[in-house]
Amino acid sequence: MSAEIVADSPAGAKDRRRWLALAVIVAAQFMVVLDVAIVNVALPSIKNDLHFSQESLQWVITAYSIFFGGVLLLGGRLADLLGRRRLFMVGLALFTVSSLLDGLAWSETSLIVFRSLQGLGAALLSPAALSILTTTFREGRERNLALGIWGAASGSGGAAGVLLGGALVSGLSWSCPRRYRRDRPQSLAAA
């Protein structure tokens, strides 16, 4: 009996590591999607806090989106060449640091540059995370379940971003710099 327990123990530990990896990947993806949605709600506060012109305000969203969408395929290829885990960690670190810098932004230009860096971090993080997921779980039911959880986190991140952004902006008199500091605990937990 004890030989069975000892023999099953390494397999059980490996299985727990895979599901822990999924939790980290899901948390990172949730954070990336949450960030896109939550900033939309905070635009009026950002405009007032950093004295954006109406014409420049769109760049808070556009800068992130251009870098995220424009580098996404390159991020996937870099994950293949440099290693999935390494690129995931680099993307997560860049996303976290740029999120902190977003909160410390002092002008329109600084926020737009930091949002661009944040989009770049997300573009490195997301394809590496999905690649880790698909190589960690066997094809079939297990991978389908993991992909379903990952997809649900993405959808939930968008919904949570709008709800959380609305609650923070209206209910707590939330201002722009405080908004960006919200990513740091999630990023550190994912790291």
Secondary structure, DSSP 8 states (H G I E B T S, - for coil): -HHHHHHHHHHHHHHHHHHHHHHHHHHHHHHHHHHHHHHHHHHHHHHHHHT--HHHHHHHHHHHHHHHHHHHHHHHHHHHHH-HHHHHHHHHHHHHHHHHHHHT--SHHHHHHHHHHHHHHHHHHHHHHHHHHHHHS-TTHHHHHHHHHHHHHHHHHHHHHHHHHHIIIIIS---HHHHHTTHHHHHHHH-
